[in-house]
Amino acid sequence: HGGRPFIQFNDGEYFLVSAQDSNQYYSIQLSKSFNEIPGRQLFELSFNYRSIHNVSFEFSHNELNGPVVSLPRGSNWQYHKAIFSMPKPLRLLYLYAATTNGNFDIDNIRLRQVNN
């Protein structure tokens, strides 16, 4: 797949599969721009992942970096969520997940506002 993550269809489901990048990491990088989602709100970012290796995950928004989180390995789909506040309107969300050991899968990426 030329060093780029790709969408795979398996058992009636589509999901995103990592690929080895130029730094020899298996990674997925995504960015999403928005037409100014109002600030001063709580958001929940969630997704399912599957990896037989630990995966490092981080996200940033509006040039503010979130923490780097080590997602535990497992052969089945697992769920991860992060709740964060937005002091300013949300214009850009950037996600990065990587491991040095092999491919992993991500599915059901979701961003939603959490009631305060």
Biopython code that builds the backbone (N, CA, C, O; Angstrom):
import numpy as np
from Bio.PDB.StructureBuilder import StructureBuilder

atoms = [
    (1, "HIS", "N", (0.807, -1.206, 0.000)),
    (1, "HIS", "CA", (0.000, 0.000, 0.000)),
    (1, "HIS", "C", (0.847, 1.267, 0.000)),
    (1, "HIS", "O", (0.354, 2.347, 0.324)),
    (2, "GLY", "N", (2.111, 1.138, -0.359)),
    (2, "GLY", "CA", (2.941, 2.308, -0.584)),
    (2, "GLY", "C", (3.268, 3.132, 0.643)),
    (2, "GLY", "O", (3.511, 4.332, 0.514)),
    (3, "GLY", "N", (3.286, 2.540, 1.831)),
    (3, "GLY", "CA", (3.654, 3.289, 3.024)),
    (3, "GLY", "C", (2.567, 4.188, 3.574)),
    (3, "GLY", "O", (2.836, 5.017, 4.444)),
    (4, "ARG", "N", (1.352, 4.046, 3.090)),
    (4, "ARG", "CA", (0.236, 4.856, 3.588)),
    (4, "ARG", "C", (-0.800, 3.965, 4.242)),
    (4, "ARG", "O", (-1.048, 2.852, 3.778)),
    (5, "PRO", "N", (-1.413, 4.453, 5.328)),
    (5, "PRO", "CA", (-2.516, 3.686, 5.915)),
    (5, "PRO", "C", (-3.606, 3.471, 4.864)),
    (5, "PRO", "O", (-3.748, 4.256, 3.926)),
    (6, "PHE", "N", (-4.359, 2.410, 5.037)),
    (6, "PHE", "CA", (-5.393, 2.096, 4.057)),
    (6, "PHE", "C", (-6.635, 1.561, 4.758)),
    (6, "PHE", "O", (-6.578, 1.117, 5.905)),
    (7, "ILE", "N", (-7.749, 1.613, 4.052)),
    (7, "ILE", "CA", (-9.009, 1.087, 4.555)),
    (7, "ILE", "C", (-9.145, -0.345, 4.072)),
    (7, "ILE", "O", (-8.994, -0.635, 2.885)),
    (8, "GLN", "N", (-9.432, -1.233, 5.007)),
    (8, "GLN", "CA", (-9.567, -2.648, 4.689)),
    (8, "GLN", "C", (-10.987, -3.112, 4.973)),
    (8, "GLN", "O", (-11.625, -2.649, 5.919)),
    (9, "PHE", "N", (-11.470, -4.017, 4.159)),
    (9, "PHE", "CA", (-12.782, -4.632, 4.361)),
    (9, "PHE", "C", (-12.551, -6.077, 4.779)),
    (9, "PHE", "O", (-11.873, -6.835, 4.086)),
    (10, "ASN", "N", (-13.131, -6.453, 5.935)),
    (10, "ASN", "CA", (-12.953, -7.815, 6.435)),
    (10, "ASN", "C", (-14.171, -8.176, 7.283)),
    (10, "ASN", "O", (-14.563, -7.413, 8.165)),
    (11, "ASP", "N", (-14.759, -9.318, 7.022)),
    (11, "ASP", "CA", (-15.920, -9.805, 7.778)),
    (11, "ASP", "C", (-17.055, -8.779, 7.841)),
    (11, "ASP", "O", (-17.682, -8.608, 8.887)),
    (12, "GLY", "N", (-17.316, -8.098, 6.724)),
    (12, "GLY", "CA", (-18.416, -7.151, 6.650)),
    (12, "GLY", "C", (-18.150, -5.798, 7.280)),
    (12, "GLY", "O", (-19.072, -4.991, 7.403)),
    (13, "GLU", "N", (-16.904, -5.523, 7.687)),
    (13, "GLU", "CA", (-16.548, -4.260, 8.348)),
    (13, "GLU", "C", (-15.404, -3.578, 7.605)),
    (13, "GLU", "O", (-14.513, -4.238, 7.070)),
    (14, "TYR", "N", (-15.443, -2.256, 7.581)),
    (14, "TYR", "CA", (-14.343, -1.447, 7.076)),
    (14, "TYR", "C", (-13.609, -0.839, 8.256)),
    (14, "TYR", "O", (-14.243, -0.386, 9.209)),
    (15, "PHE", "N", (-12.271, -0.822, 8.210)),
    (15, "PHE", "CA", (-11.480, -0.192, 9.261)),
    (15, "PHE", "C", (-10.163, 0.291, 8.680)),
    (15, "PHE", "O", (-9.758, -0.134, 7.598)),
    (16, "LEU", "N", (-9.496, 1.183, 9.404)),
    (16, "LEU", "CA", (-8.247, 1.787, 8.981)),
    (16, "LEU", "C", (-7.075, 0.956, 9.485)),
    (16, "LEU", "O", (-7.024, 0.591, 10.659)),
    (17, "VAL", "N", (-6.126, 0.655, 8.584)),
    (17, "VAL", "CA", (-4.954, -0.157, 8.917)),
    (17, "VAL", "C", (-3.709, 0.716, 8.785)),
    (17, "VAL", "O", (-3.551, 1.441, 7.803)),
    (18, "SER", "N", (-2.832, 0.641, 9.777)),
    (18, "SER", "CA", (-1.592, 1.419, 9.746)),
    (18, "SER", "C", (-0.664, 0.905, 8.647)),
    (18, "SER", "O", (-0.863, -0.178, 8.097)),
    (19, "ALA", "N", (0.347, 1.705, 8.346)),
    (19, "ALA", "CA", (1.375, 1.316, 7.382)),
    (19, "ALA", "C", (2.720, 1.815, 7.893)),
    (19, "ALA", "O", (2.783, 2.746, 8.696)),
    (20, "GLN", "N", (3.786, 1.194, 7.426)),
    (20, "GLN", "CA", (5.117, 1.601, 7.867)),
    (20, "GLN", "C", (5.505, 2.902, 7.169)),
    (20, "GLN", "O", (5.441, 3.000, 5.944)),
    (21, "ASP", "N", (5.909, 3.904, 7.959)),
    (21, "ASP", "CA", (6.263, 5.203, 7.390)),
    (21, "ASP", "C", (7.766, 5.308, 7.164)),
    (21, "ASP", "O", (8.500, 4.345, 7.386)),
    (22, "SER", "N", (8.220, 6.471, 6.723)),
    (22, "SER", "CA", (9.636, 6.665, 6.393)),
    (22, "SER", "C", (10.552, 6.592, 7.621)),
    (22, "SER", "O", (11.759, 6.401, 7.477)),
    (23, "ASN", "N", (9.991, 6.741, 8.821)),
    (23, "ASN", "CA", (10.772, 6.628, 10.059)),
    (23, "ASN", "C", (10.751, 5.217, 10.630)),
    (23, "ASN", "O", (11.213, 4.990, 11.748)),
    (24, "GLN", "N", (10.215, 4.267, 9.862)),
    (24, "GLN", "CA", (10.126, 2.861, 10.251)),
    (24, "GLN", "C", (9.116, 2.590, 11.352)),
    (24, "GLN", "O", (9.147, 1.524, 11.966)),
    (25, "TYR", "N", (8.214, 3.542, 11.618)),
    (25, "TYR", "CA", (7.102, 3.320, 12.531)),
    (25, "TYR", "C", (5.909, 2.833, 11.728)),
    (25, "TYR", "O", (5.768, 3.157, 10.549)),
    (26, "TYR", "N", (5.063, 2.063, 12.363)),
    (26, "TYR", "CA", (3.760, 1.737, 11.795)),
    (26, "TYR", "C", (2.817, 2.779, 12.365)),
    (26, "TYR", "O", (2.628, 2.839, 13.580)),
    (27, "SER", "N", (2.225, 3.598, 11.517)),
    (27, "SER", "CA", (1.498, 4.751, 12.045)),
    (27, "SER", "C", (0.239, 5.066, 11.257)),
    (27, "SER", "O", (0.045, 4.625, 10.124)),
    (28, "ILE", "N", (-0.602, 5.850, 11.910)),
    (28, "ILE", "CA", (-1.777, 6.458, 11.297)),
    (28, "ILE", "C", (-1.777, 7.915, 11.734)),
    (28, "ILE", "O", (-1.705, 8.209, 12.928)),
    (29, "GLN", "N", (-1.856, 8.822, 10.775)),
    (29, "GLN", "CA", (-1.942, 10.253, 11.049)),
    (29, "GLN", "C", (-3.187, 10.782, 10.354)),
    (29, "GLN", "O", (-3.378, 10.578, 9.155)),
    (30, "LEU", "N", (-4.019, 11.456, 11.110)),
    (30, "LEU", "CA", (-5.246, 12.032, 10.559)),
    (30, "LEU", "C", (-5.369, 13.475, 11.008)),
    (30, "LEU", "O", (-4.974, 13.824, 12.121)),
    (31, "SER", "N", (-5.912, 14.300, 10.151)),
    (31, "SER", "CA", (-6.247, 15.666, 10.555)),
    (31, "SER", "C", (-7.634, 16.002, 10.034)),
    (31, "SER", "O", (-8.052, 15.526, 8.979)),
    (32, "LYS", "N", (-8.326, 16.816, 10.780)),
    (32, "LYS", "CA", (-9.681, 17.231, 10.431)),
    (32, "LYS", "C", (-9.817, 18.704, 10.762)),
    (32, "LYS", "O", (-9.542, 19.126, 11.885)),
    (33, "SER", "N", (-10.244, 19.487, 9.775)),
    (33, "SER", "CA", (-10.496, 20.899, 10.043)),
    (33, "SER", "C", (-11.995, 21.117, 10.185)),
    (33, "SER", "O", (-12.806, 20.396, 9.603)),
    (34, "PHE", "N", (-12.340, 22.128, 10.969)),
    (34, "PHE", "CA", (-13.738, 22.434, 11.258)),
    (34, "PHE", "C", (-13.999, 23.906, 10.972)),
    (34, "PHE", "O", (-13.083, 24.728, 10.989)),
    (35, "ASN", "N", (-15.239, 24.221, 10.713)),
    (35, "ASN", "CA", (-15.659, 25.614, 10.577)),
    (35, "ASN", "C", (-16.039, 26.148, 11.946)),
    (35, "ASN", "O", (-17.200, 26.460, 12.215)),
    (36, "GLU", "N", (-15.049, 26.245, 12.791)),
    (36, "GLU", "CA", (-15.163, 26.873, 14.099)),
    (36, "GLU", "C", (-16.277, 26.316, 14.982)),
    (36, "GLU", "O", (-17.358, 26.897, 15.079)),
    (37, "ILE", "N", (-16.004, 25.209, 15.609)),
    (37, "ILE", "CA", (-16.889, 24.684, 16.648)),
    (37, "ILE", "C", (-16.663, 25.550, 17.885)),
    (37, "ILE", "O", (-15.514, 25.744, 18.280)),
    (38, "PRO", "N", (-17.714, 26.077, 18.508)),
    (38, "PRO", "CA", (-17.536, 27.002, 19.637)),
    (38, "PRO", "C", (-16.662, 26.426, 20.751)),
    (38, "PRO", "O", (-16.691, 25.225, 21.017)),
    (39, "GLY", "N", (-15.886, 27.297, 21.399)),
    (39, "GLY", "CA", (-15.016, 26.897, 22.501)),
    (39, "GLY", "C", (-15.753, 26.863, 23.823)),
    (39, "GLY", "O", (-16.979, 26.956, 23.883)),
    (40, "ARG", "N", (-14.964, 26.726, 24.889)),
    (40, "ARG", "CA", (-15.468, 26.639, 26.260)),
    (40, "ARG", "C", (-16.441, 25.479, 26.446)),
    (40, "ARG", "O", (-17.483, 25.603, 27.090)),
    (41, "GLN", "N", (-16.061, 24.355, 25.859)),
    (41, "GLN", "CA", (-16.884, 23.150, 25.935)),
    (41, "GLN", "C", (-15.987, 21.952, 26.233)),
    (41, "GLN", "O", (-14.770, 22.009, 26.059)),
    (42, "LEU", "N", (-16.613, 20.869, 26.684)),
    (42, "LEU", "CA", (-15.921, 19.593, 26.850)),
    (42, "LEU", "C", (-16.238, 18.717, 25.650)),
    (42, "LEU", "O", (-17.367, 18.694, 25.161)),
    (43, "PHE", "N", (-15.217, 17.992, 25.181)),
    (43, "PHE", "CA", (-15.383, 17.073, 24.070)),
    (43, "PHE", "C", (-14.861, 15.700, 24.461)),
    (43, "PHE", "O", (-13.984, 15.564, 25.314)),
    (44, "GLU", "N", (-15.419, 14.695, 23.819)),
    (44, "GLU", "CA", (-14.945, 13.328, 23.977)),
    (44, "GLU", "C", (-14.500, 12.822, 22.617)),
    (44, "GLU", "O", (-15.274, 12.823, 21.660)),
    (45, "LEU", "N", (-13.258, 12.393, 22.538)),
    (45, "LEU", "CA", (-12.709, 11.749, 21.355)),
    (45, "LEU", "C", (-12.611, 10.272, 21.673)),
    (45, "LEU", "O", (-11.995, 9.895, 22.669)),
    (46, "SER", "N", (-13.209, 9.428, 20.844)),
    (46, "SER", "CA", (-13.173, 7.992, 21.120)),
    (46, "SER", "C", (-12.948, 7.204, 19.839)),
    (46, "SER", "O", (-13.202, 7.693, 18.738)),
    (47, "PHE", "N", (-12.473, 5.989, 20.000)),
    (47, "PHE", "CA", (-12.261, 5.090, 18.863)),
    (47, "PHE", "C", (-12.028, 3.677, 19.384)),
    (47, "PHE", "O", (-11.763, 3.471, 20.568)),
    (48, "ASN", "N", (-12.130, 2.728, 18.492)),
    (48, "ASN", "CA", (-11.773, 1.343, 18.770)),
    (48, "ASN", "C", (-10.432, 1.079, 18.092)),
    (48, "ASN", "O", (-10.143, 1.644, 17.037)),
    (49, "TYR", "N", (-9.634, 0.239, 18.686)),
    (49, "TYR", "CA", (-8.352, -0.127, 18.084)),
    (49, "TYR", "C", (-8.070, -1.597, 18.362)),
    (49, "TYR", "O", (-8.616, -2.197, 19.288)),
    (50, "ARG", "N", (-7.191, -2.159, 17.520)),
    (50, "ARG", "CA", (-6.790, -3.560, 17.684)),
    (50, "ARG", "C", (-5.318, -3.657, 17.310)),
    (50, "ARG", "O", (-4.916, -3.273, 16.212)),
    (51, "SER", "N", (-4.514, -4.181, 18.248)),
    (51, "SER", "CA", (-3.087, -4.319, 18.006)),
    (51, "SER", "C", (-2.509, -5.363, 18.952)),
    (51, "SER", "O", (-2.854, -5.404, 20.133)),
    (52, "ILE", "N", (-1.638, -6.195, 18.428)),
    (52, "ILE", "CA", (-0.957, -7.159, 19.298)),
    (52, "ILE", "C", (0.291, -6.528, 19.925)),
    (52, "ILE", "O", (1.042, -7.191, 20.641)),
    (53, "HIS", "N", (0.501, -5.226, 19.641)),
    (53, "HIS", "CA", (1.608, -4.455, 20.203)),
    (53, "HIS", "C", (1.044, -3.227, 20.921)),
    (53, "HIS", "O", (-0.039, -2.754, 20.579)),
    (54, "ASN", "N", (1.768, -2.712, 21.909)),
    (54, "ASN", "CA", (1.373, -1.443, 22.511)),
    (54, "ASN", "C", (1.450, -0.348, 21.455)),
    (54, "ASN", "O", (2.358, -0.340, 20.624)),
    (55, "VAL", "N", (0.498, 0.571, 21.491)),
    (55, "VAL", "CA", (0.440, 1.671, 20.519)),
    (55, "VAL", "C", (0.491, 2.989, 21.277)),
    (55, "VAL", "O", (-0.232, 3.164, 22.257)),
    (56, "SER", "N", (1.329, 3.909, 20.841)),
    (56, "SER", "CA", (1.355, 5.264, 21.395)),
    (56, "SER", "C", (0.343, 6.104, 20.634)),
    (56, "SER", "O", (0.303, 6.078, 19.404)),
    (57, "PHE", "N", (-0.469, 6.847, 21.365)),
    (57, "PHE", "CA", (-1.501, 7.669, 20.756)),
    (57, "PHE", "C", (-1.417, 9.073, 21.315)),
    (57, "PHE", "O", (-1.245, 9.264, 22.519)),
    (58, "GLU", "N", (-1.539, 10.056, 20.437)),
    (58, "GLU", "CA", (-1.611, 11.441, 20.885)),
    (58, "GLU", "C", (-2.508, 12.223, 19.939)),
    (58, "GLU", "O", (-2.719, 11.833, 18.791)),
    (59, "PHE", "N", (-3.022, 13.315, 20.436)),
    (59, "PHE", "CA", (-3.814, 14.192, 19.598)),
    (59, "PHE", "C", (-3.518, 15.634, 19.978)),
    (59, "PHE", "O", (-3.087, 15.928, 21.093)),
    (60, "SER", "N", (-3.754, 16.507, 19.041)),
    (60, "SER", "CA", (-3.621, 17.932, 19.316)),
    (60, "SER", "C", (-4.806, 18.648, 18.700)),
    (60, "SER", "O", (-5.432, 18.155, 17.762)),
    (61, "HIS", "N", (-5.103, 19.813, 19.239)),
    (61, "HIS", "CA", (-6.204, 20.616, 18.734)),
    (61, "HIS", "C", (-5.821, 22.079, 18.845)),
    (61, "HIS", "O", (-5.312, 22.529, 19.871)),
    (62, "ASN", "N", (-6.072, 22.808, 17.777)),
    (62, "ASN", "CA", (-5.752, 24.238, 17.759)),
    (62, "ASN", "C", (-4.336, 24.513, 18.278)),
    (62, "ASN", "O", (-4.119, 25.466, 19.026)),
    (63, "GLU", "N", (-3.391, 23.686, 17.882)),
    (63, "GLU", "CA", (-1.982, 23.842, 18.255)),
    (63, "GLU", "C", (-1.688, 23.537, 19.722)),
    (63, "GLU", "O", (-0.593, 23.841, 20.195)),
    (64, "LEU", "N", (-2.625, 22.951, 20.450)),
    (64, "LEU", "CA", (-2.400, 22.507, 21.823)),
    (64, "LEU", "C", (-2.260, 20.990, 21.811)),
    (64, "LEU", "O", (-3.132, 20.292, 21.292)),
    (65, "ASN", "N", (-1.180, 20.477, 22.373)),
    (65, "ASN", "CA", (-0.939, 19.043, 22.377)),
    (65, "ASN", "C", (-1.588, 18.372, 23.576)),
    (65, "ASN", "O", (-1.501, 18.863, 24.702)),
    (66, "GLY", "N", (-2.239, 17.246, 23.320)),
    (66, "GLY", "CA", (-2.751, 16.412, 24.389)),
    (66, "GLY", "C", (-1.635, 15.493, 24.863)),
    (66, "GLY", "O", (-0.553, 15.488, 24.275)),
    (67, "PRO", "N", (-1.871, 14.726, 25.899)),
    (67, "PRO", "CA", (-0.837, 13.815, 26.400)),
    (67, "PRO", "C", (-0.624, 12.639, 25.448)),
    (67, "PRO", "O", (-1.519, 12.266, 24.690)),
    (68, "VAL", "N", (0.574, 12.062, 25.502)),
    (68, "VAL", "CA", (0.848, 10.814, 24.776)),
    (68, "VAL", "C", (0.392, 9.675, 25.673)),
    (68, "VAL", "O", (0.786, 9.595, 26.836)),
    (69, "VAL", "N", (-0.433, 8.801, 25.131)),
    (69, "VAL", "CA", (-1.014, 7.705, 25.896)),
    (69, "VAL", "C", (-0.539, 6.389, 25.291)),
    (69, "VAL", "O", (-0.537, 6.230, 24.070)),
    (70, "SER", "N", (-0.138, 5.446, 26.139)),
    (70, "SER", "CA", (0.219, 4.110, 25.674)),
    (70, "SER", "C", (-1.021, 3.225, 25.744)),
    (70, "SER", "O", (-1.528, 2.932, 26.826)),
    (71, "LEU", "N", (-1.496, 2.809, 24.589)),
    (71, "LEU", "CA", (-2.672, 1.943, 24.525)),
    (71, "LEU", "C", (-2.224, 0.495, 24.665)),
    (71, "LEU", "O", (-1.328, 0.058, 23.944)),
    (72, "PRO", "N", (-2.831, -0.257, 25.578)),
    (72, "PRO", "CA", (-2.398, -1.636, 25.799)),
    (72, "PRO", "C", (-2.722, -2.537, 24.606)),
    (72, "PRO", "O", (-3.699, -2.330, 23.887)),
    (73, "ARG", "N", (-1.890, -3.516, 24.430)),
    (73, "ARG", "CA", (-2.071, -4.454, 23.324)),
    (73, "ARG", "C", (-3.171, -5.450, 23.627)),
    (73, "ARG", "O", (-3.589, -5.616, 24.773)),
    (74, "GLY", "N", (-3.632, -6.109, 22.575)),
    (74, "GLY", "CA", (-4.649, -7.143, 22.708)),
    (74, "GLY", "C", (-5.063, -7.626, 21.327)),
    (74, "GLY", "O", (-4.977, -6.869, 20.361)),
    (75, "SER", "N", (-5.496, -8.833, 21.220)),
    (75, "SER", "CA", (-5.865, -9.385, 19.914)),
    (75, "SER", "C", (-7.295, -9.026, 19.510)),
    (75, "SER", "O", (-7.670, -9.194, 18.349)),
    (76, "ASN", "N", (-8.095, -8.533, 20.459)),
    (76, "ASN", "CA", (-9.477, -8.140, 20.159)),
    (76, "ASN", "C", (-9.586, -6.624, 20.093)),
    (76, "ASN", "O", (-8.693, -5.902, 20.537)),
    (77, "TRP", "N", (-10.693, -6.154, 19.535)),
    (77, "TRP", "CA", (-10.957, -4.717, 19.494)),
    (77, "TRP", "C", (-11.084, -4.179, 20.918)),
    (77, "TRP", "O", (-11.745, -4.785, 21.762)),
    (78, "GLN", "N", (-10.447, -3.035, 21.178)),
    (78, "GLN", "CA", (-10.520, -2.363, 22.464)),
    (78, "GLN", "C", (-11.001, -0.930, 22.247)),
    (78, "GLN", "O", (-10.898, -0.392, 21.145)),
    (79, "TYR", "N", (-11.522, -0.325, 23.300)),
    (79, "TYR", "CA", (-12.109, 1.009, 23.228)),
    (79, "TYR", "C", (-11.219, 1.996, 23.971)),
    (79, "TYR", "O", (-10.714, 1.693, 25.052)),
    (80, "HIS", "N", (-11.030, 3.167, 23.395)),
    (80, "HIS", "CA", (-10.284, 4.235, 24.076)),
    (80, "HIS", "C", (-11.048, 5.535, 23.926)),
    (80, "HIS", "O", (-11.625, 5.810, 22.874)),
    (81, "LYS", "N", (-11.049, 6.343, 24.999)),
    (81, "LYS", "CA", (-11.652, 7.662, 24.911)),
    (81, "LYS", "C", (-10.823, 8.663, 25.706)),
    (81, "LYS", "O", (-10.173, 8.322, 26.694)),
    (82, "ALA", "N", (-10.870, 9.906, 25.242)),
    (82, "ALA", "CA", (-10.196, 11.008, 25.915)),
    (82, "ALA", "C", (-11.183, 12.162, 25.997)),
    (82, "ALA", "O", (-11.833, 12.497, 25.007)),
    (83, "ILE", "N", (-11.299, 12.767, 27.164)),
    (83, "ILE", "CA", (-12.166, 13.929, 27.348)),
    (83, "ILE", "C", (-11.255, 15.137, 27.533)),
    (83, "ILE", "O", (-10.324, 15.109, 28.337)),
    (84, "PHE", "N", (-11.534, 16.186, 26.786)),
    (84, "PHE", "CA", (-10.701, 17.376, 26.847)),
    (84, "PHE", "C", (-11.564, 18.619, 26.719)),
    (84, "PHE", "O", (-12.668, 18.572, 26.176)),
    (85, "SER", "N", (-11.048, 19.729, 27.224)),
    (85, "SER", "CA", (-11.781, 20.999, 27.140)),
    (85, "SER", "C", (-11.184, 21.855, 26.037)),
    (85, "SER", "O", (-10.009, 21.730, 25.689)),
    (86, "MET", "N", (-12.012, 22.713, 25.505)),
    (86, "MET", "CA", (-11.610, 23.615, 24.432)),
    (86, "MET", "C", (-11.827, 25.043, 24.902)),
    (86, "MET", "O", (-12.970, 25.499, 24.942)),
    (87, "PRO", "N", (-10.770, 25.765, 25.259)),
    (87, "PRO", "CA", (-10.951, 27.151, 25.683)),
    (87, "PRO", "C", (-11.290, 28.079, 24.511)),
    (87, "PRO", "O", (-11.906, 29.127, 24.702)),
    (88, "LYS", "N", (-10.885, 27.687, 23.303)),
    (88, "LYS", "CA", (-11.139, 28.489, 22.110)),
    (88, "LYS", "C", (-11.915, 27.640, 21.107)),
    (88, "LYS", "O", (-11.984, 26.421, 21.266)),
    (89, "PRO", "N", (-12.498, 28.251, 20.083)),
    (89, "PRO", "CA", (-13.210, 27.470, 19.064)),
    (89, "PRO", "C", (-12.303, 26.419, 18.426)),
    (89, "PRO", "O", (-11.123, 26.665, 18.178)),
    (90, "LEU", "N", (-12.874, 25.251, 18.167)),
    (90, "LEU", "CA", (-12.134, 24.140, 17.563)),
    (90, "LEU", "C", (-12.068, 24.343, 16.057)),
    (90, "LEU", "O", (-13.093, 24.421, 15.381)),
    (91, "ARG", "N", (-10.850, 24.426, 15.546)),
    (91, "ARG", "CA", (-10.666, 24.604, 14.108)),
    (91, "ARG", "C", (-9.902, 23.450, 13.481)),
    (91, "ARG", "O", (-10.109, 23.138, 12.308)),
    (92, "LEU", "N", (-9.021, 22.810, 14.246)),
    (92, "LEU", "CA", (-8.199, 21.731, 13.693)),
    (92, "LEU", "C", (-7.973, 20.664, 14.758)),
    (92, "LEU", "O", (-7.624, 20.974, 15.898)),
    (93, "LEU", "N", (-8.173, 19.416, 14.379)),
    (93, "LEU", "CA", (-7.904, 18.273, 15.252)),
    (93, "LEU", "C", (-6.938, 17.362, 14.508)),
    (93, "LEU", "O", (-7.159, 17.033, 13.343)),
    (94, "TYR", "N", (-5.874, 16.960, 15.180)),
    (94, "TYR", "CA", (-4.838, 16.128, 14.588)),
    (94, "TYR", "C", (-4.656, 14.891, 15.470)),
    (94, "TYR", "O", (-4.492, 15.010, 16.684)),
    (95, "LEU", "N", (-4.684, 13.713, 14.861)),
    (95, "LEU", "CA", (-4.518, 12.451, 15.587)),
    (95, "LEU", "C", (-3.277, 11.732, 15.068)),
    (95, "LEU", "O", (-2.999, 11.737, 13.869)),
    (96, "TYR", "N", (-2.544, 11.121, 15.977)),
    (96, "TYR", "CA", (-1.364, 10.352, 15.584)),
    (96, "TYR", "C", (-1.270, 9.117, 16.475)),
    (96, "TYR", "O", (-1.313, 9.222, 17.701)),
    (97, "ALA", "N", (-1.143, 7.962, 15.857)),
    (97, "ALA", "CA", (-0.953, 6.701, 16.583)),
    (97, "ALA", "C", (0.184, 5.947, 15.910)),
    (97, "ALA", "O", (0.280, 5.933, 14.683)),
    (98, "ALA", "N", (1.052, 5.316, 16.709)),
    (98, "ALA", "CA", (2.212, 4.639, 16.128)),
    (98, "ALA", "C", (2.729, 3.540, 17.042)),
    (98, "ALA", "O", (2.527, 3.559, 18.256)),
    (99, "THR", "N", (3.401, 2.587, 16.419)),
    (99, "THR", "CA", (4.150, 1.549, 17.118)),
    (99, "THR", "C", (5.350, 1.193, 16.256)),
    (99, "THR", "O", (5.331, 1.405, 15.043)),
    (100, "THR", "N", (6.380, 0.661, 16.864)),
    (100, "THR", "CA", (7.559, 0.247, 16.088)),
    (100, "THR", "C", (7.473, -1.222, 15.682)),
    (100, "THR", "O", (8.333, -1.713, 14.951)),
    (101, "ASN", "N", (6.447, -1.921, 16.147)),
    (101, "ASN", "CA", (6.447, -3.375, 16.048)),
    (101, "ASN", "C", (5.595, -3.999, 14.955)),
    (101, "ASN", "O", (5.845, -5.150, 14.598)),
    (102, "GLY", "N", (4.616, -3.320, 14.412)),
    (102, "GLY", "CA", (3.776, -3.938, 13.383)),
    (102, "GLY", "C", (2.445, -3.228, 13.237)),
    (102, "GLY", "O", (2.126, -2.306, 13.987)),
    (103, "ASN", "N", (1.684, -3.671, 12.266)),
    (103, "ASN", "CA", (0.412, -3.026, 11.949)),
    (103, "ASN", "C", (-0.583, -3.077, 13.098)),
    (103, "ASN", "O", (-0.549, -3.969, 13.945)),
    (104, "PHE", "N", (-1.480, -2.078, 13.097)),
    (104, "PHE", "CA", (-2.604, -2.034, 14.024)),
    (104, "PHE", "C", (-3.784, -1.444, 13.267)),
    (104, "PHE", "O", (-3.619, -0.874, 12.189)),
    (105, "ASP", "N", (-4.969, -1.585, 13.836)),
    (105, "ASP", "CA", (-6.199, -1.146, 13.192)),
    (105, "ASP", "C", (-6.932, -0.149, 14.081)),
    (105, "ASP", "O", (-6.880, -0.238, 15.308)),
    (106, "ILE", "N", (-7.619, 0.809, 13.441)),
    (106, "ILE", "CA", (-8.458, 1.779, 14.152)),
    (106, "ILE", "C", (-9.805, 1.844, 13.449)),
    (106, "ILE", "O", (-9.884, 1.778, 12.222)),
    (107, "ASP", "N", (-10.867, 1.975, 14.245)),
    (107, "ASP", "CA", (-12.224, 2.027, 13.702)),
    (107, "ASP", "C", (-13.088, 2.926, 14.590)),
    (107, "ASP", "O", (-12.739, 3.202, 15.737)),
    (108, "ASN", "N", (-14.195, 3.367, 14.056)),
    (108, "ASN", "CA", (-15.218, 4.109, 14.812)),
    (108, "ASN", "C", (-14.679, 5.346, 15.511)),
    (108, "ASN", "O", (-14.957, 5.559, 16.691)),
    (109, "ILE", "N", (-13.912, 6.166, 14.799)),
    (109, "ILE", "CA", (-13.401, 7.412, 15.370)),
    (109, "ILE", "C", (-14.577, 8.369, 15.540)),
    (109, "ILE", "O", (-15.366, 8.576, 14.618)),
    (110, "ARG", "N", (-14.678, 8.944, 16.725)),
    (110, "ARG", "CA", (-15.838, 9.794, 17.021)),
    (110, "ARG", "C", (-15.416, 10.983, 17.887)),
    (110, "ARG", "O", (-14.664, 10.829, 18.850)),
    (111, "LEU", "N", (-15.910, 12.164, 17.531)),
    (111, "LEU", "CA", (-15.740, 13.362, 18.342)),
    (111, "LEU", "C", (-17.119, 13.883, 18.662)),
    (111, "LEU", "O", (-17.932, 14.106, 17.764)),
    (112, "ARG", "N", (-17.388, 14.081, 19.953)),
    (112, "ARG", "CA", (-18.712, 14.594, 20.330)),
    (112, "ARG", "C", (-18.566, 15.534, 21.512)),
    (112, "ARG", "O", (-17.626, 15.440, 22.302)),
    (113, "GLN", "N", (-19.519, 16.437, 21.607)),
    (113, "GLN", "CA", (-19.564, 17.355, 22.732)),
    (113, "GLN", "C", (-20.126, 16.613, 23.948)),
    (113, "GLN", "O", (-21.083, 15.847, 23.833)),
    (114, "VAL", "N", (-19.526, 16.847, 25.096)),
    (114, "VAL", "CA", (-19.958, 16.254, 26.347)),
    (114, "VAL", "C", (-20.682, 17.335, 27.125)),
    (114, "VAL", "O", (-20.197, 18.463, 27.217)),
    (115, "ASN", "N", (-21.821, 17.012, 27.680)),
    (115, "ASN", "CA", (-22.559, 17.995, 28.478)),
    (115, "ASN", "C", (-21.766, 18.393, 29.696)),
    (115, "ASN", "O", (-21.220, 17.538, 30.393)),
    (116, "ASN", "N", (-21.697, 19.677, 29.962)),
    (116, "ASN", "CA", (-20.952, 20.184, 31.116)),
    (116, "ASN", "C", (-21.674, 19.912, 32.404)),
    (116, "ASN", "O", (-21.184, 20.273, 33.474)),
]
sb = StructureBuilder()
sb.init_structure("model")
sb.init_model(0)
sb.init_chain("A")
sb.init_seg("    ")
for serial, (resi, resn, name, xyz) in enumerate(atoms, 1):
    if name == "N":
        sb.init_residue(resn, " ", resi, " ")
    sb.init_atom(name, np.array(xyz, "f"), 0.0, 1.0, " ", f" {name:<3s}", serial, name[0])
structure = sb.get_structure()
